[in-house]
């Protein structure tokens, strides 16, 4: 069954990351919307779309749509998704779901009232490395999670000389306000922040936390690293076991192996020695390191009525509530 989508937002992120995933999931772009006529026309030519709108309300009213997708600003995410579910249309939106937790709550209430799903693009849940880690943790062999540390950085490119970090918080930090509790299996309990800002636009902060299930941890975020270098890492600690995910593409599971030096018959023990995985980028188009392909596959399945464990607007609301809690500590 081919799905007809009305898509809002024809910027670089949509064109490079999201729109290419639609066709392979049997989703046809039936209509487009963007205030940038040149960008929208280019996407229209690329995908053979002739129904072009500058107002999201006209796009939502386009006949024959099965659902709405969007990758625009958080204010429009809120308004357009509410308009869509009120017309009985499911929604996929990029994160963040709104500019505030109150806005996300309004979307969640509209979704519940209409009985239509709103799926939020927390694609880091779908990055292959993170999914491997989640599956290991849920399998049971890892045992109790004791601690978690991580780092998620970016450069001050967008923020040079600008002391308002709201864009960084909304478009970057919100990922880890979803990913860390998802991996831990529990929400934050206690939260503390330490920060340093050497100049406007440059900030580094450490978020310390404990979870309701006893997990402790720390996440480092900021705008003081180059986007040309790997900027993301996770360390998950258990009892004589740990998981490490570097640059979202390298996974290592460390156990409790015996020392090898004094054993002339030493070999590699699959039950104790380190297991590692790195994607094969020499193979043709079979890796999904960022997770967009798997995310959109689950979106399509959900719209078709299948039961998939997608990140919903309820998850988006929780992430926004955690984000605002963090921001309040940073600004205190």
C-alpha positions as CSV (number, residue, x, y, z in Angstrom):
1,X,0.0,0.0,0.0
2,X,1.5,3.3,-1.2
3,X,1.2,6.1,1.4
4,X,0.6,9.7,0.2
5,X,2.4,12.2,2.4
6,X,2.1,15.9,2.6
7,X,5.6,17.2,3.4
8,X,6.4,20.6,5.1
9,X,9.9,21.9,4.9
10,X,12.3,21.7,1.9
11,X,15.6,22.7,3.6
12,X,18.9,20.9,3.5
13,X,18.2,18.5,6.4
14,X,15.0,17.3,4.8
15,X,16.5,16.9,1.4
16,X,19.6,15.1,2.5
17,X,18.4,13.0,5.4
18,X,14.6,12.4,5.3
19,X,13.1,12.7,1.9
20,X,15.4,10.0,0.3
21,X,14.0,7.5,2.9
22,X,10.4,8.0,1.7
23,X,10.4,6.2,-1.6
24,X,12.1,3.1,-0.3
25,X,9.3,2.8,2.2
26,X,6.6,3.1,-0.5
27,X,5.7,6.6,0.5
28,X,4.8,9.1,-2.3
29,X,5.2,12.8,-1.8
30,X,1.8,14.1,-2.9
31,X,2.2,17.7,-1.8
32,X,4.9,20.1,-0.6
33,X,5.0,23.2,1.6
34,X,7.7,25.8,2.2
35,X,7.9,29.6,2.2
36,X,11.1,29.3,0.2
37,X,9.7,28.9,-3.3
38,X,13.0,28.1,-4.9
39,X,13.8,25.3,-2.5
40,X,10.3,23.9,-2.7
41,X,10.4,24.0,-6.5
42,X,13.7,22.2,-6.6
43,X,12.3,19.4,-4.4
44,X,9.2,19.3,-6.5
45,X,11.2,18.8,-9.6
46,X,13.3,16.1,-7.9
47,X,10.3,14.1,-6.8
48,X,7.8,15.0,-9.5
49,X,5.5,16.9,-7.1
50,X,3.3,19.6,-8.6
51,X,1.1,20.5,-5.6
52,X,3.1,23.2,-3.9
53,X,1.9,25.4,-1.0
54,X,3.4,28.3,0.9
55,X,1.0,27.9,3.9
56,X,0.9,24.7,6.0
57,X,-2.8,25.0,6.4
58,X,-3.3,24.6,2.7
59,X,-1.0,21.7,2.6
60,X,-2.9,19.9,5.4
61,X,-6.1,20.4,3.5
62,X,-4.7,18.8,0.3
63,X,-7.0,15.9,-0.7
64,X,-6.0,12.3,-0.5
65,X,-3.2,12.5,2.1
66,X,-2.5,9.6,4.4
67,X,-0.3,11.5,6.8
68,X,1.8,14.7,7.2
69,X,5.6,14.9,7.6
70,X,7.7,17.9,8.5
71,X,11.2,19.2,9.2
72,X,10.9,22.9,10.0
73,X,11.2,25.0,13.1
74,X,9.8,24.0,16.5
75,X,7.1,26.7,16.5
76,X,5.8,25.4,13.1
77,X,6.1,21.8,14.3
78,X,3.6,22.6,17.0
79,X,1.1,24.5,14.9
80,X,1.2,22.3,11.9
81,X,1.0,19.0,13.8
82,X,-2.0,20.2,15.7
83,X,-3.6,21.3,12.5
84,X,-2.9,17.9,10.9
85,X,-4.3,15.7,13.7
86,X,-7.4,17.9,13.9
87,X,-7.9,16.8,10.3
88,X,-7.5,13.2,11.3
89,X,-4.0,12.8,9.8
90,X,-1.1,11.1,11.6
91,X,2.1,13.1,11.8
92,X,5.8,12.6,11.6
93,X,7.9,15.6,12.8
94,X,11.5,16.1,13.3
95,X,12.6,17.0,16.8
96,X,12.1,19.2,18.7
97,X,8.2,19.0,18.8
98,X,7.8,22.6,20.0
99,X,9.7,25.6,21.4
100,X,8.7,24.7,24.9
101,X,7.3,21.8,27.1
102,X,4.0,23.7,27.1
103,X,3.9,23.6,23.3
104,X,4.8,19.9,23.3
105,X,2.0,19.3,25.8
106,X,-0.5,21.0,23.5
107,X,0.5,18.7,20.7
108,X,0.2,15.7,22.9
109,X,-3.2,16.7,24.0
110,X,-4.3,17.3,20.4
111,X,-2.9,13.9,19.5
112,X,-4.8,12.1,22.3
113,X,-8.0,14.0,21.5
114,X,-7.9,13.1,17.8
115,X,-6.6,9.5,18.4
116,X,-3.9,10.1,15.8
117,X,-0.2,9.4,16.4
118,X,2.4,12.1,16.4
119,X,5.9,10.5,15.9
120,X,9.0,12.5,16.8
121,X,12.2,12.1,15.0
122,X,14.5,11.0,17.8
123,X,16.6,9.1,15.3
124,X,19.4,8.5,17.7
125,X,17.3,5.6,19.1
126,X,17.7,4.1,15.6
127,X,21.4,4.6,15.0
128,X,22.7,1.1,14.6
129,X,25.3,1.4,17.4
130,X,22.7,2.7,19.9
131,X,20.2,0.0,18.9
132,X,22.8,-2.7,19.4
133,X,23.5,-1.2,22.8
134,X,19.8,-1.1,23.7
135,X,19.3,-4.7,22.6
136,X,22.3,-5.9,24.7
137,X,20.9,-4.1,27.8
138,X,17.4,-5.5,27.3
139,X,18.6,-9.1,26.7
140,X,19.5,-9.4,30.3
141,X,23.1,-10.7,30.1
142,X,24.6,-7.2,30.9
143,X,23.0,-7.2,34.3
144,X,22.2,-4.1,36.3
145,X,23.2,-0.7,34.8
146,X,25.2,1.1,37.4
147,X,26.4,4.2,35.6
148,X,26.4,6.1,32.3
149,X,28.6,8.8,30.9
150,X,28.4,10.5,27.6
151,X,29.4,13.5,25.5
152,X,27.5,15.2,22.7
153,X,29.2,18.3,21.3
154,X,29.0,20.7,18.4
155,X,30.8,23.7,17.2
156,X,29.8,27.4,17.8
157,X,29.2,27.9,14.1
158,X,25.6,28.7,14.5
159,X,26.1,30.7,17.7
160,X,29.3,32.8,17.4
161,X,28.9,35.9,19.4
162,X,25.3,35.0,20.4
163,X,24.7,34.4,24.1
164,X,21.3,32.9,23.5
165,X,21.8,29.1,23.3
166,X,18.1,28.2,22.8
167,X,18.8,26.8,19.3
168,X,21.6,24.6,20.6
169,X,19.4,23.3,23.4
170,X,16.4,22.6,21.2
171,X,18.1,21.1,18.2
172,X,21.0,19.3,19.8
173,X,20.7,18.8,23.6
174,X,17.1,17.5,23.3
175,X,18.5,14.3,21.7
176,X,20.2,13.3,24.9
177,X,17.2,14.3,27.0
178,X,15.5,11.4,25.1
179,X,18.4,9.0,24.5
180,X,19.8,8.7,28.0
181,X,16.5,7.8,29.7
182,X,15.6,5.5,26.9
183,X,18.9,3.5,27.3
184,X,18.6,3.6,31.1
185,X,15.0,2.5,31.0
186,X,14.1,5.1,33.6
187,X,13.6,8.9,34.0
188,X,16.1,11.3,35.6
189,X,15.7,11.9,39.3
190,X,18.3,14.2,40.6
191,X,20.0,16.6,38.2
192,X,23.0,19.0,38.6
193,X,24.9,21.3,36.1
194,X,28.3,22.8,36.0
195,X,29.2,25.1,33.2
196,X,31.9,27.3,31.7
197,X,31.5,29.9,28.9
198,X,34.8,31.4,27.6
199,X,33.0,33.8,25.3
200,X,29.5,34.4,23.8
201,X,28.4,31.5,21.7
202,X,30.8,29.1,23.4
203,X,29.6,27.0,26.3
204,X,30.5,23.8,27.9
205,X,28.5,22.1,30.6
206,X,28.4,18.8,32.6
207,X,25.0,17.5,33.5
208,X,25.2,15.1,36.4
209,X,22.2,12.9,37.1
210,X,20.8,10.0,39.0
211,X,17.9,8.0,37.7
212,X,14.9,6.6,39.5
213,X,16.3,3.1,39.2
214,X,19.6,4.1,40.8
215,X,21.7,4.6,37.7
216,X,24.2,7.5,38.1
217,X,25.9,9.4,35.3
218,X,27.2,12.5,33.6
219,X,26.7,13.9,30.1
220,X,29.0,16.6,28.7
221,X,27.5,18.9,26.1
222,X,28.6,22.2,24.5
223,X,29.6,24.2,21.5
224,X,33.4,24.1,21.9
225,X,34.3,21.3,19.6
226,X,34.8,21.1,15.8
227,X,32.0,19.4,13.8
228,X,34.8,18.0,11.7
229,X,35.8,15.6,14.4
230,X,33.8,12.8,16.2
231,X,31.7,14.5,18.9
232,X,29.7,11.8,20.4
233,X,30.4,8.9,22.9
234,X,28.6,6.8,25.5
235,X,29.9,4.6,28.2
236,X,27.5,2.3,30.1
237,X,28.9,0.6,33.2
238,X,27.7,-2.6,34.9
239,X,29.4,-5.0,37.3
240,X,32.5,-6.1,35.5
241,X,30.9,-5.3,32.2
242,X,30.6,-2.2,30.1
243,X,29.4,-1.0,26.7
244,X,31.1,1.7,24.7
245,X,29.6,3.4,21.7
246,X,31.9,5.9,19.9
247,X,30.9,8.2,17.1
248,X,27.6,6.3,16.9
249,X,29.3,3.7,14.7
250,X,31.7,1.7,16.9
251,X,30.4,-0.6,19.6
252,X,32.5,-2.5,22.1
253,X,31.2,-4.9,24.8
254,X,33.8,-5.4,27.6
255,X,33.4,-8.4,30.0
256,X,35.7,-9.9,32.6
257,X,38.3,-12.0,30.7
258,X,41.2,-13.9,32.3
259,X,44.7,-12.5,31.9
260,X,46.4,-14.0,28.9
261,X,50.1,-13.3,29.6
262,X,50.9,-16.4,31.8
263,X,48.7,-18.8,29.8
264,X,50.6,-20.5,26.9
265,X,47.3,-21.8,25.6
266,X,45.6,-18.4,25.7
267,X,43.0,-17.8,23.1
268,X,40.0,-15.6,22.6
269,X,36.9,-16.6,24.6
270,X,33.6,-15.5,23.1
271,X,32.0,-15.7,26.5
272,X,34.4,-13.3,28.2
273,X,36.6,-11.4,25.8
274,X,35.6,-8.1,24.2
275,X,33.1,-8.1,21.4
276,X,33.2,-5.2,18.9
277,X,31.3,-4.0,15.9
278,X,32.2,-1.4,13.2
279,X,30.0,-0.8,10.2
280,X,31.2,-1.8,6.7
281,X,31.1,1.3,4.6
282,X,32.7,-0.5,1.7
283,X,29.4,-2.4,1.1
284,X,26.8,-0.8,-1.1
285,X,24.1,1.1,0.9
286,X,23.5,-1.4,3.6
287,X,24.4,0.8,6.7
288,X,22.1,3.1,8.6
289,X,24.5,4.6,11.1
290,X,22.4,7.8,11.6
291,X,19.2,5.8,11.9
292,X,16.9,7.7,9.5
293,X,16.2,4.7,7.4
294,X,15.0,2.6,10.3
295,X,13.1,5.5,11.8
296,X,11.1,6.2,8.6
297,X,10.5,2.5,8.2
298,X,8.8,2.4,11.6
299,X,6.9,5.6,10.8
300,X,5.5,4.0,7.6
301,X,4.6,0.8,9.5
302,X,2.8,2.8,12.2
303,X,0.8,4.8,9.7
304,X,-0.2,1.5,8.0
305,X,-1.6,0.4,11.4
306,X,1.2,-1.8,12.6
307,X,2.4,-1.8,16.2
308,X,5.9,-0.3,16.4
309,X,7.7,1.1,19.4
310,X,8.2,4.6,17.8
311,X,9.2,7.7,19.8
312,X,5.9,9.5,20.2
313,X,4.9,13.0,21.2
314,X,4.6,11.7,24.8
315,X,8.3,10.9,24.6
316,X,8.8,14.4,23.0
317,X,7.0,16.0,25.9
318,X,9.2,14.2,28.5
319,X,12.3,15.2,26.6
320,X,11.2,18.8,26.5
321,X,10.4,18.8,30.3
322,X,13.9,17.4,31.0
323,X,15.4,19.9,28.7
324,X,13.7,22.9,30.4
325,X,14.8,21.5,33.8
326,X,18.4,21.4,32.5
327,X,18.2,24.9,31.0
328,X,16.9,26.3,34.3
329,X,20.0,24.8,36.1
330,X,22.3,26.2,33.5
331,X,20.8,29.7,33.7
332,X,20.5,29.8,37.5
